[in-house]
């Protein structure tokens, strides 16, 4: 199966107005990978040239050990961390870094390979903040004051199974539903009423992966793509009915990168030598368009911009043609890093605290700014640009950088 450039261009033209409308209310970043879960913001008014020491630091905060990124909504920042086997869900003021509230609960941070702490990024929906611990504590908190509204335990309430490196998928809000993986037999994916935690539907037998689910339009209904340990499954949002499943086995069951949806196509990628694929999906089947090993996302997802994928092939930043799967360029500059996209530029964050900007262009890697922002290693939480601020995290430190030009 092939994807013609004419059809691809038509797809972009049809999908662009939906994206623009969804982003029209500002430049908050209320969940994992932003408003559309695609790693892209429409924010343009930011400083793209920095001194060698980087953008001006507004504030810094200790946030506990972990790999959670940040969510930003209505002047508040939300993230997670762990201190002495106690998880913290924190809310900070975006202008000052002042701690507004901190919800705590006992949770072991232990990891078999020395990467302790939570992985989930909080999902903010109005006054609701949804979080998931590495051990299956699902919380609904008040964004206003951190009060507990309701809670579930994925093991006790659903018979869930903890993946080797802990639960990592950030819960998805879709309408009145909260959708996430449990890894439980016969209830591997659940949809809960977001206001109360009541179970609306629960089904499936796939063990949980490490990716976050994403909702999309499919034929005449809303669907959700779930990248579990064994592959990609499409489900009807309304009742959880399995529409199709595409087998995608990976070493250690590490399917961690969020799928990228483009009309009736879905791009998936995994590390450990597995590679990537573009699938064409319908209401009843998922068929392979192409597959290769040119993009092996270990944990962080690509972004799709103007027909090209930009992401980390293990420890190489790479550009890939989405139509053909052909590599356009590669660079080792950022190691096993992460990224997002703003105004046609890649905001890059390396695995040792290097922050940079580069053009999102298939012509080649052109870095326009770079600076060492934080120390340490395994700085894998993606950077976030929101309302003139860039947020970067190391294992325990969070910094806010001013690129507003004000």
N, C-alpha and C positions, 0 to 999 in steps of 0.2 A: 504494500500500500504506500502511496506517495502523497505528499501534501504540496499542492501547487502554490506558487507565490501569489497568483491572482486570488485564489481562495483565502490564503492567509491574510492578504491585504483587506479583503472584504470583511473577514472576521474582526480585524482590528478596528475597522470603521464602525462596525455594529456594536462592539463592546465598549468603545471609548466614552459615549455619552453616559452610560450607566456608571462608570467609574467616576466621571466628573461630578455627577449628581451626588453620589455617595460621599464625596469629599468636600462638598460645598460649604459645610458648616465650620470649617477651620482646620487647624493642623494638629489637633490632639492625636495621640497614638494610644488608643484605649485597650489594646490587646497585643498578643504575640503577632509580630510582623505587620502591625498597623490596622487601619480600619477595614481593609479588604483582605487581610492576611496574605498579602503578596509582596511585602517588603518595600512598598513604594509609597511615597508621599507626594502631594502636589505642591508642597512648600517650595518657594523659589527665592524669597527675599532673605538670603543668608550670606555671610561672608565666606567666599571660596578661596581667598588667599590668606595664609597665616604666616606669622613669623616662625623662626626655627623652633621656638619653644612651644608653638601651638597656639590655639585660641585662648583668650583670657579665661582663667578658671574663676568661676563664680563661687563655688563652694565644693566641699568634699564631705563625705559621710561614711562612717563604718556601718555596714549593713549585714554583717555576719557572713559565714562561709556559704557559698552556693554558686549556682550557674544561672539563676533567674535573670532575665533581662528586665526592662522596666516598662510600665504602662503609664501614660500621661492623660489626664482628663480634668478639665476645669480647674487648672492651676495646681493640681495635686499629682504627685508621682507615687506609684505603687510598685513594690518589689518584695522579694522574699530572701531570707537568709537563716542561718542556724548558728547558735552559740551554745556550746556545752550541751548538745543534744536537746535543745529547745528551738523549735521553729519560730520565726518571727515573720509576720506579715506587716509590713511597714508602710505608712503613708507620710510623705514629706511634702513640704511646701516647695514648689518648683523655683521660686525666686530666691529663697534663702537657704533651702536645705533643712529647715527646721523640722524636727520630728513632730508630726501632728497627732499620730496615734500608732500603737504597736500592739498587735494581737499575738499572744504567745500560746504555745501548747507543746507538750513533750513529744519529741520525734527524734529517733536516732538518725544521725547524719552519716553513719558508717557506709562505706562504699568498698566493694571488693578490690578495686584498683586504685584507691587513694584519691577519688574525686568526690568528696563528701558534700552533703547539703542538698537543698531543693533544686529542681530543674525547671519547674513550671513558671511561666510568667503570668501574673494576675490578669484576669479578664474583667474589664470594667464596663458595666452596662447600667447607665443611670446611677441610681444609688446603690447598686449591687456591685460587690467585688467578689469574684469567684477565684478560689485558689485550690491547688492540689499538691499535697506533699509527696515526696518520693516514696512514702510508705502507704499512701492511699487515704490520707485525711482530706476530704473534700469539704470546703468551707464556703459559706455565703455570708459575707460581712457587709456592714453598712459603710459606704464610702464616706459618709459624713463624720462618723465617730469610731468606726471599727467594731461596733457591737456585733455579736454573733446573731445572725438571723436564722440560719439553720445549718446543719452539718450532716454528713454521711461518712461512713467508713467503708471503703470499697471492699475490704476483706470481710468485715463482719456483716455488712448489709447486703452484699451481693455475692460473696464467696470468691472475691477477686484474687488474682494471682499477680504478685509483684514481679516485674521484669528484673533481670540480673542487676541492672544499674538504676533501678527505681523507676517509678512513674515519671514521665517527662512531658507528656502531651498537655498543652494548655486547653482547658475546657472551652468549648465553642457555644456561644449564644446564637441561636437561630430563632427569631420570633420570640415566643414564650418558652422555648425549650433550651435546656442546657445539655449538650451532647458531649460524651467522653467515653474512653475505653476503660474497662475494668479487668479484662482478661479472664473473666469468669466463664465457667461452662454454662452454655445456654443463655448467658447474659453478658457476652463479651463487650457489647456496646450498649449504652443506656442513654435514654433521653429523659430528663427530669423536668418537671415544671419549675422554672427558674425562681418563682416567688416563694415556693414552699419546699422544694426538693421531692415532691411526690413523683413516683415513677409513672411515666406516660407510656413508654415502651422499653423493652429490654430483650435482646436476642443475640444469637451468634455464638460461635465456638472458637474464634481465633484469639490466640494469645496477644496481649497488648504489645504494640511496638513502642517507639519513642517519639513518633511524629504527632503533630497536632491535626485534628480533623479540619476540613474546610468545606463549606457549603457552596452550592452552585446551581444554576438552572440546567435542567436536563429534560428535553422534550417539553412537556406541559406541567412539570412539577419541580419542586425543590428537592435536591438530593444532597447527600453528604458523602464525601470521599474520606475513607478511613484507611490509613497506611499501617496495617497491623504487622505482627511478626512474620506472618506468612504471605503477605501481599496486599494489594489494593482492593478494597471493597466499596462498591457504590450502593448506598441505601436510600430509600425514600425517607425524607425527613418526617413525613406525617405519621408513619407507623413503623419505621425501621426495616421494612421489607427489603431483603437483599435483591438488588437489581442485577448485579454481576459481581464476579470476583476474578481478579487477575493474579495468578500465582507469581510471587517474587521472593524466592528464598534468599536469605542473606546470612553470612557467617554471624553466629551469636544472636541471630534474630534482630540485628540492628538496622531497622528501617526508621530513620530519625528525621529526615528532611520532609518538611511539609510539601505535599503535592502542589504543583502549579497548574491551574486550570485556565484554559483559553478556549472559550466556546465549547465545542464538543471534543476537545483534546485535553489530555492530562499528561504532564511530564512528571516522572518519578526518578529518583536517584538514590543510590545507597553506596556506602563505602566498603572497605574490606575486599576490594577487587571486583565488586559486583558490577558497577556501572550504572547506566541510565537507559530510559526508554520513553518514547512518546506513544501514547495510546489514543485511539479514537473510541469514544464511548457513545452508547445509545441507551435507550431505556431497558435494554435486555442483554447487552454484550459489551465487552471491552476487547478491541482488536489492536494488534501491534502495528504501528506505523514504521518505526525504526528502533533499533537497540544497538548500543555500543558501550565501550568502557572509557569513553572520553570525558565523562563527568561523574566522579565518584564522591558524592556528598557524604562525608562521614557523619556530620551532625547538623550543620547549618545549610539552609536552603539557598537556592539560586534566586535571582530576580530575572524577570523577562522584560526586555525593553526593545521596542522597534525590531522585532524579529530575531533577537539574539538573547541567549541565556548567559548570565554572568554569575559565576559561583566558584566554589573551591573544590577542585578535583584533588581530594586528599589534601596535600600541602602545596598545591599550585592554584593560583588564581587564574581562571580560564574563561574564555569567551567561546560560545558554541552557537552555530547556526541552528535555530529550532526546526527549520524545514528539512535540513539534510543531516543534522547531527555532526557536521564537520567542524573541527577546531579552527578558530580564527587566530588566536594567540594564547600564550601562557606566560606566567611570571611567578617565581618563587618568593616574591617580595614580602608577602604577609603570612607565610606559613599556613597552618591550618586555621584560617581566620573566619570572619563573618562579614556581612555587608548589608546595606540597604541602598535605596536609590532615591535621589532628589534632584529635580531639574536636569535630568540627563547626565547626572554625575553619580558615581559609585562612592558611597561613604564606607570606607574600609576600616576594619579593626583587626589587627594581627593578633596571633596567639601569645605574643609577649608585650602587649600594650601599645603597639604602634597604631596611630590613627592617620588616615589619609583620605584624600579626594583624588579621583581619577575620572576621566571622561568615559562614559559608557558608549564605546565605539568599537565596531569590529575591525577598524583600521589598525589598531594596535593599542598597547598599554601606555597611556600618557598620564602620569601623575602630576597634579597641579599643586598639591600641598601635602605635607606629611610632618608628623611630630611624634615623639615618644611621650605618651600621656600618662601611662601607669607602668609600674614594674611588675615583676612576677612572671608566671607562665600559665598556660592553659586559660588565657583570657578569651573564653569562647562565647560569652554572652554577647549577642549582637548589639551594635551601637544604635542609638535612637536619636534622630533629629526631630524636635517638636517645638514649634513656636519660638524659633531663634536660639534654642539650646540644644547642645549635643550631650548626651548622657553615655558614659562608658563605665564599665564595671570590670574589676579584677576579682580574685577569689573572695575578697572581703571588703573592698573599697569601691565607692561610687563617686564619680566626679561629674560636675556639671560645667560645661564650657559655653561661653557666650559667643555666638556667631550672628547675633541679631543686627549688629552695626549701629546700635542705639547707645 
